[in-house]
Amino acid sequence: MARLRSFQRLTAHFVDIADFLLVYIEEAHPSDGWVSSDAAYQIPKHQCLQDRLRAAQLMQEGAPGCPLAVDTMDNASSAAYGAFFERLYIIQEEVVMYQGGRGPEGYKISELRSWLDQYKNRLQSPSTVVIHV
């Protein structure tokens, strides 16, 4: 949940230059599986899409205002983006511009913030040179 709050602060800071989307995939530490001692919620392994939707709602509460998508039960998004269990991406015009490392160790909001800061600076710096004759 701390990472989610950090992500929420990032989205608020860069709302003027980027659209953000959370994609909820399968539960990393289900209460009936590989349990984490510091889990904020007790969520069992999803047996159906309704289970996943209910669990995703908890994530949405942690990042209000950010659109949320839910992966299919065959985990197509997780497989396509190697998100097992959390990952950050920047996609521009269907091209991956930034791919963070796999979570939890590779999940680095600071890297994403740095990329977005650089992008914002490029947007604010005129790239057109005007020559007066």
C-alpha positions as a Markdown table, in Angstrom:
| # | Residue | x | y | z |
|---|---|---|---|---|
| 1 | Met | 0.0 | 0.0 | 0.0 |
| 2 | Ala | 2.9 | 2.4 | 0.6 |
| 3 | Arg | 4.0 | 1.9 | -3.0 |
| 4 | Leu | 0.4 | 2.6 | -4.1 |
| 5 | Arg | 0.4 | 5.9 | -2.2 |
| 6 | Ser | 3.8 | 6.8 | -3.8 |
| 7 | Phe | 2.3 | 6.0 | -7.2 |
| 8 | Gln | -0.7 | 8.2 | -6.4 |
| 9 | Arg | 1.5 | 11.1 | -5.5 |
| 10 | Leu | 3.4 | 10.6 | -8.8 |
| 11 | Thr | 0.2 | 10.6 | -10.8 |
| 12 | Ala | -1.0 | 13.8 | -9.2 |
| 13 | His | 2.3 | 15.5 | -9.9 |
| 14 | Phe | 2.4 | 14.5 | -13.6 |
| 15 | Val | -1.3 | 14.6 | -14.4 |
| 16 | Asp | -0.7 | 17.5 | -16.9 |
| 17 | Ile | 1.6 | 15.4 | -19.2 |
| 18 | Ala | 0.6 | 11.8 | -18.8 |
| 19 | Asp | -2.4 | 9.5 | -18.4 |
| 20 | Phe | -2.0 | 6.7 | -15.9 |
| 21 | Leu | -3.6 | 3.3 | -15.7 |
| 22 | Leu | -3.4 | 0.6 | -13.0 |
| 23 | Val | -3.8 | -2.9 | -14.1 |
| 24 | Tyr | -4.7 | -5.4 | -11.4 |
| 25 | Ile | -3.3 | -8.8 | -12.0 |
| 26 | Glu | -3.3 | -12.0 | -9.9 |
| 27 | Glu | -2.8 | -11.6 | -6.2 |
| 28 | Ala | 0.9 | -11.8 | -5.3 |
| 29 | His | 0.4 | -13.1 | -1.8 |
| 30 | Pro | -3.0 | -14.8 | -1.5 |
| 31 | Ser | -4.1 | -15.6 | 2.0 |
| 32 | Asp | -4.5 | -19.3 | 0.9 |
| 33 | Gly | -1.1 | -19.5 | -0.8 |
| 34 | Trp | 2.3 | -17.8 | -0.3 |
| 35 | Val | 1.2 | -15.5 | 2.5 |
| 36 | Ser | 3.1 | -12.3 | 3.3 |
| 37 | Ser | 3.5 | -11.3 | 6.9 |
| 38 | Asp | 2.9 | -7.7 | 6.2 |
| 39 | Ala | -0.1 | -8.0 | 3.9 |
| 40 | Ala | -2.6 | -5.2 | 4.3 |
| 41 | Tyr | -5.5 | -7.4 | 3.2 |
| 42 | Gln | -6.4 | -11.1 | 3.4 |
| 43 | Ile | -7.2 | -11.9 | -0.3 |
| 44 | Pro | -7.5 | -15.5 | -1.3 |
| 45 | Lys | -6.4 | -16.7 | -4.7 |
| 46 | His | -8.9 | -15.6 | -7.3 |
| 47 | Gln | -11.2 | -18.4 | -8.5 |
| 48 | Cys | -13.2 | -16.3 | -10.9 |
| 49 | Leu | -13.2 | -12.8 | -12.4 |
| 50 | Gln | -15.6 | -11.6 | -9.7 |
| 51 | Asp | -13.0 | -12.5 | -7.1 |
| 52 | Arg | -10.4 | -10.5 | -9.0 |
| 53 | Leu | -12.8 | -7.5 | -9.4 |
| 54 | Arg | -13.5 | -7.4 | -5.7 |
| 55 | Ala | -9.8 | -7.4 | -4.9 |
| 56 | Ala | -9.1 | -4.8 | -7.5 |
| 57 | Gln | -11.6 | -2.5 | -5.8 |
| 58 | Leu | -9.3 | -2.4 | -2.7 |
| 59 | Met | -6.4 | -1.3 | -4.9 |
| 60 | Gln | -8.7 | 1.4 | -6.5 |
| 61 | Glu | -9.4 | 2.7 | -3.0 |
| 62 | Gly | -5.7 | 3.2 | -2.5 |
| 63 | Ala | -5.3 | 5.2 | -5.7 |
| 64 | Pro | -8.5 | 7.2 | -6.2 |
| 65 | Gly | -8.8 | 9.0 | -9.5 |
| 66 | Cys | -6.5 | 6.6 | -11.4 |
| 67 | Pro | -8.3 | 4.4 | -13.9 |
| 68 | Leu | -8.2 | 0.7 | -13.2 |
| 69 | Ala | -8.2 | -2.3 | -15.5 |
| 70 | Val | -8.4 | -5.9 | -14.4 |
| 71 | Asp | -6.4 | -8.6 | -16.0 |
| 72 | Thr | -8.3 | -11.7 | -17.4 |
| 73 | Met | -8.3 | -14.9 | -15.5 |
| 74 | Asp | -5.7 | -16.3 | -18.0 |
| 75 | Asn | -3.4 | -13.5 | -16.9 |
| 76 | Ala | -2.9 | -12.2 | -20.5 |
| 77 | Ser | -1.6 | -8.7 | -19.4 |
| 78 | Ser | 0.7 | -10.1 | -16.8 |
| 79 | Ala | 2.2 | -12.5 | -19.4 |
| 80 | Ala | 2.5 | -9.8 | -22.1 |
| 81 | Tyr | 4.2 | -7.3 | -19.8 |
| 82 | Gly | 6.1 | -9.6 | -17.5 |
| 83 | Ala | 4.3 | -7.9 | -14.6 |
| 84 | Phe | 4.7 | -10.7 | -12.1 |
| 85 | Phe | 3.5 | -9.1 | -9.7 |
| 86 | Glu | 4.2 | -5.4 | -10.2 |
| 87 | Arg | 5.9 | -3.4 | -12.9 |
| 88 | Leu | 6.0 | 0.2 | -14.2 |
| 89 | Tyr | 5.7 | 1.1 | -17.9 |
| 90 | Ile | 5.6 | 4.2 | -20.0 |
| 91 | Ile | 3.9 | 3.7 | -23.4 |
| 92 | Gln | 3.8 | 6.4 | -26.0 |
| 93 | Glu | 2.0 | 5.8 | -29.3 |
| 94 | Glu | 2.0 | 2.1 | -28.8 |
| 95 | Val | 5.8 | 2.0 | -28.2 |
| 96 | Val | 7.3 | 1.0 | -24.8 |
| 97 | Met | 9.4 | 4.0 | -23.8 |
| 98 | Tyr | 10.2 | 2.9 | -20.3 |
| 99 | Gln | 10.1 | -0.6 | -18.7 |
| 100 | Gly | 10.9 | -0.8 | -15.0 |
| 101 | Gly | 12.2 | -3.9 | -13.4 |
| 102 | Arg | 10.0 | -6.6 | -12.0 |
| 103 | Gly | 8.6 | -6.0 | -8.5 |
| 104 | Pro | 9.1 | -5.9 | -5.8 |
| 105 | Glu | 12.9 | -5.2 | -6.1 |
| 106 | Gly | 12.7 | -3.7 | -9.6 |
| 107 | Tyr | 9.7 | -1.5 | -8.8 |
| 108 | Lys | 11.2 | 1.9 | -8.6 |
| 109 | Ile | 9.0 | 5.0 | -8.6 |
| 110 | Ser | 12.1 | 7.1 | -8.5 |
| 111 | Glu | 13.1 | 5.9 | -12.0 |
| 112 | Leu | 9.7 | 6.6 | -13.3 |
| 113 | Arg | 9.7 | 10.0 | -11.8 |
| 114 | Ser | 13.1 | 10.8 | -13.3 |
| 115 | Trp | 11.9 | 9.7 | -16.8 |
| 116 | Leu | 8.7 | 11.8 | -16.4 |
| 117 | Asp | 10.8 | 14.8 | -15.2 |
| 118 | Gln | 13.0 | 14.6 | -18.2 |
| 119 | Tyr | 10.1 | 14.3 | -20.5 |
| 120 | Lys | 8.3 | 17.3 | -19.0 |
| 121 | Asn | 11.5 | 19.3 | -19.4 |
| 122 | Arg | 11.7 | 18.4 | -23.1 |
| 123 | Leu | 8.1 | 19.4 | -23.5 |
| 124 | Gln | 8.8 | 22.8 | -21.9 |
| 125 | Ser | 11.9 | 23.5 | -23.9 |
| 126 | Pro | 11.2 | 24.7 | -27.4 |
| 127 | Ser | 12.8 | 22.5 | -30.0 |
| 128 | Thr | 12.2 | 24.9 | -32.8 |
| 129 | Val | 14.9 | 27.5 | -33.6 |
| 130 | Val | 13.7 | 30.7 | -35.1 |
| 131 | Ile | 16.2 | 32.6 | -37.3 |
| 132 | His | 15.4 | 36.2 | -38.0 |
| 133 | Val | 16.6 | 37.5 | -41.4 |
